[in-house]
Amino acid sequence: MGVMALLAAGASIWAWTISAGHIEIAGKGRGDGEAARAPVAIVLGAAVDADGQPSPWLAHRLDTAAELYTSGRVEAILVSGDNRRAGYDEPTVMRRYLLSQGIPDQAIAVDYAGFDTYDTCVRARRIFGIERALLVTQDFHEPRAVAICRAVGVDVEGVGDSRARSDRIGWAVGWARERAAAIKAVADVVSRRDPTLGRQETSVKEAVAWTRERRR
């Protein structure tokens, strides 16, 4: 237990150090009066309910991304999630929810192989060609997510949703799980493991170009 605690502490310090100054809380900013902008918002996947609707936490992430788009801070949204087993499809649910919130279909790109945060970040860079982005997830998840993405070559600024704090037990469990997840994050970054890759996608670039033309 002592060794694991030390590893978790060291990995968490790594995540907090790399992400320092690169995270804002949705609706509150970073505290310096600046609102980061980027061509695309990357939304990390989360649980989907049995009825095919996003879980409350995932809906919060998508609402945050929709606001980033409608406010002009991004020009496209990449939804990235798990679709590895039959009957479970986070990215399609995420896309459908954004459409219901008025986000144009042409502005949405989909990553069906974002099986975890590391996979999403590596694929964002190597498959979708993303160099700069706003990364959307819950606030307690942002340090690890931002650190991973920046470590694999994506210049991200985190935009964290804090509404999950209303679920105090769930938020506390999520925060605790992050300590162990940080160890895996360091291992992934150091080992430079290859996620599921495949052919390069142009959907993000096309979505950005479509929005820029529309906003002229």
C-alpha positions as CSV (number, residue, x, y, z in Angstrom):
1,M,0.0,0.0,0.0
2,G,2.9,2.4,0.8
3,V,4.4,1.9,-2.6
4,M,1.1,2.4,-4.4
5,A,0.4,5.5,-2.4
6,L,3.8,7.0,-3.4
7,L,3.3,6.1,-7.1
8,A,-0.2,7.6,-7.0
9,A,1.1,10.8,-5.3
10,G,4.0,11.1,-7.8
11,A,1.7,10.5,-10.8
12,S,-0.8,13.1,-9.5
13,I,1.9,15.6,-9.0
14,W,3.1,15.0,-12.6
15,A,-0.5,15.7,-13.9
16,W,-1.0,18.8,-11.8
17,T,2.4,20.2,-12.8
18,I,1.9,19.6,-16.5
19,S,-1.6,21.0,-16.5
20,A,-1.0,24.0,-14.2
21,G,-2.2,27.2,-15.9
22,H,-4.0,25.3,-18.6
23,I,-7.4,24.6,-17.0
24,E,-10.5,26.8,-16.6
25,I,-13.8,25.9,-15.0
26,A,-16.7,26.3,-17.4
27,G,-18.4,29.6,-16.8
28,K,-15.7,30.9,-14.5
29,G,-12.6,31.2,-16.7
30,R,-9.0,30.7,-15.6
31,G,-8.9,33.6,-13.2
32,D,-6.8,35.7,-15.5
33,G,-9.6,37.2,-17.6
34,E,-8.6,35.2,-20.6
35,A,-11.0,32.8,-22.4
36,A,-8.9,30.3,-24.4
37,R,-9.9,29.6,-28.0
38,A,-9.0,26.8,-30.4
39,P,-10.2,25.3,-33.7
40,V,-11.8,22.3,-32.0
41,A,-13.3,21.1,-28.7
42,I,-12.5,17.5,-27.8
43,V,-15.2,15.9,-25.6
44,L,-14.1,12.8,-23.7
45,G,-16.6,10.0,-23.6
46,A,-18.4,8.7,-20.5
47,A,-21.2,6.3,-19.6
48,V,-24.3,6.1,-21.7
49,D,-27.6,5.0,-20.0
50,A,-29.4,1.9,-21.0
51,D,-32.1,4.1,-22.8
52,G,-29.5,5.5,-25.2
53,Q,-29.2,8.8,-23.5
54,P,-26.0,10.3,-22.1
55,S,-25.4,10.0,-18.4
56,P,-25.8,13.3,-16.5
57,W,-22.0,13.8,-16.4
58,L,-21.6,13.1,-20.1
59,A,-24.5,15.5,-20.8
60,H,-22.7,18.2,-18.8
61,R,-19.6,17.7,-20.9
62,L,-21.6,18.0,-24.1
63,D,-23.5,21.1,-22.9
64,T,-20.1,22.7,-22.1
65,A,-18.9,21.9,-25.6
66,A,-22.1,23.2,-27.2
67,E,-21.6,26.5,-25.4
68,L,-18.0,26.7,-26.6
69,Y,-19.2,26.3,-30.1
70,T,-22.2,28.7,-30.0
71,S,-20.0,31.4,-28.2
72,G,-17.5,31.2,-31.0
73,R,-14.6,29.8,-29.0
74,V,-14.3,26.7,-31.2
75,E,-15.2,25.9,-34.8
76,A,-15.7,22.2,-34.5
77,I,-16.4,19.5,-31.9
78,L,-14.8,16.1,-31.8
79,V,-16.7,13.6,-29.7
80,S,-14.5,10.6,-28.7
81,G,-15.7,7.6,-26.9
82,D,-16.1,3.8,-26.6
83,N,-17.7,1.8,-29.3
84,R,-15.9,-1.5,-29.0
85,R,-18.8,-3.8,-28.1
86,A,-22.1,-4.4,-29.7
87,G,-25.0,-2.4,-28.5
88,Y,-22.9,0.3,-26.8
89,D,-21.9,3.4,-28.7
90,E,-20.9,6.5,-26.8
91,P,-19.8,8.6,-29.8
92,T,-23.1,8.2,-31.6
93,V,-25.1,9.1,-28.5
94,M,-22.8,12.1,-28.0
95,R,-23.3,13.3,-31.6
96,R,-27.1,12.9,-31.4
97,Y,-27.2,14.9,-28.2
98,L,-25.3,17.7,-29.7
99,L,-27.6,17.8,-32.7
100,S,-30.6,18.0,-30.2
101,Q,-28.8,21.1,-28.7
102,G,-28.7,22.8,-32.1
103,I,-25.1,22.1,-33.1
104,P,-24.9,21.6,-36.9
105,D,-24.1,18.2,-38.1
106,Q,-21.4,19.6,-40.3
107,A,-19.5,20.9,-37.2
108,I,-19.3,17.6,-35.5
109,A,-16.6,15.0,-36.0
110,V,-16.7,11.5,-34.4
111,D,-14.0,9.3,-33.0
112,Y,-15.3,5.8,-32.4
113,A,-12.0,4.4,-30.9
114,G,-11.5,6.8,-27.9
115,F,-11.4,3.9,-25.5
116,D,-9.6,5.9,-22.8
117,T,-8.2,9.3,-22.4
118,Y,-4.7,8.4,-23.7
119,D,-6.3,6.8,-26.8
120,T,-8.3,9.9,-27.5
121,C,-5.3,12.2,-27.2
122,V,-3.0,10.2,-29.4
123,R,-5.7,9.7,-32.0
124,A,-6.6,13.4,-31.9
125,R,-3.0,14.1,-33.0
126,R,-2.2,11.2,-35.3
127,I,-5.5,10.4,-36.9
128,F,-7.4,13.7,-36.9
129,G,-4.4,16.0,-37.2
130,I,-5.3,18.2,-34.2
131,E,-2.6,20.4,-33.0
132,R,-4.5,22.7,-30.7
133,A,-7.8,22.2,-28.9
134,L,-10.0,22.8,-25.9
135,L,-10.5,19.6,-23.9
136,V,-13.8,19.1,-22.2
137,T,-14.4,16.8,-19.2
138,Q,-15.2,17.0,-15.5
139,D,-13.0,19.3,-13.4
140,F,-11.5,16.5,-11.4
141,H,-10.5,14.7,-14.6
142,E,-8.9,17.7,-16.3
143,P,-5.4,17.6,-14.8
144,R,-4.7,14.1,-16.0
145,A,-6.5,14.6,-19.3
146,V,-4.7,17.8,-20.1
147,A,-1.3,16.4,-19.0
148,I,-1.7,13.4,-21.3
149,C,-2.7,15.4,-24.3
150,R,0.1,17.9,-23.9
151,A,2.6,15.1,-23.3
152,V,1.6,13.4,-26.7
153,G,1.8,16.6,-28.7
154,V,-1.6,18.3,-28.5
155,D,-1.6,21.9,-27.3
156,V,-4.8,21.7,-25.2
157,E,-6.5,24.0,-22.7
158,G,-8.9,22.2,-20.4
159,V,-12.5,23.5,-19.9
160,G,-13.8,21.6,-16.9
161,D,-17.4,21.0,-15.9
162,S,-18.0,21.5,-12.2
163,R,-21.7,20.6,-12.1
164,A,-20.8,17.1,-11.2
165,R,-19.9,18.4,-7.7
166,S,-23.7,18.3,-7.0
167,D,-23.3,14.5,-6.9
168,R,-21.0,14.7,-3.9
169,I,-20.5,10.9,-3.5
170,G,-20.0,10.4,-7.2
171,W,-17.6,13.3,-7.4
172,A,-15.6,12.0,-4.5
173,V,-15.3,8.5,-5.9
174,G,-14.3,10.0,-9.3
175,W,-11.6,12.1,-7.6
176,A,-10.2,9.1,-5.7
177,R,-10.2,7.0,-8.9
178,E,-8.1,9.7,-10.6
179,R,-5.2,9.0,-8.2
180,A,-4.9,5.4,-9.6
181,A,-5.7,6.5,-13.1
182,A,-2.7,8.9,-13.0
183,I,-0.3,6.0,-12.6
184,K,-1.6,4.4,-15.8
185,A,-1.4,7.8,-17.5
186,V,2.3,8.1,-16.7
187,A,2.9,4.5,-17.8
188,D,1.1,5.1,-21.1
189,V,3.0,8.4,-21.8
190,V,6.4,6.8,-20.9
191,S,5.8,3.6,-22.9
192,R,4.3,5.5,-25.8
193,R,2.0,2.6,-26.4
194,D,0.0,2.7,-29.7
195,P,-3.8,2.8,-29.4
196,T,-6.1,1.5,-32.1
197,L,-5.1,3.7,-35.1
198,G,-6.1,3.3,-38.7
199,R,-6.4,5.7,-41.6
200,Q,-6.1,9.4,-41.2
201,E,-9.4,11.3,-40.9
202,T,-10.2,14.7,-42.4
203,S,-13.5,15.2,-40.6
204,V,-12.2,17.7,-38.1
205,K,-10.5,19.9,-40.7
206,E,-13.7,19.8,-42.8
207,A,-15.8,20.8,-39.8
208,V,-13.6,23.7,-39.0
209,A,-13.6,24.9,-42.6
210,W,-17.4,24.6,-42.8
211,T,-17.9,26.7,-39.6
212,R,-15.4,29.3,-40.7
213,E,-17.2,29.7,-44.0
214,R,-20.5,29.9,-42.3
215,R,-19.4,32.6,-39.8
216,R,-17.9,34.9,-42.4
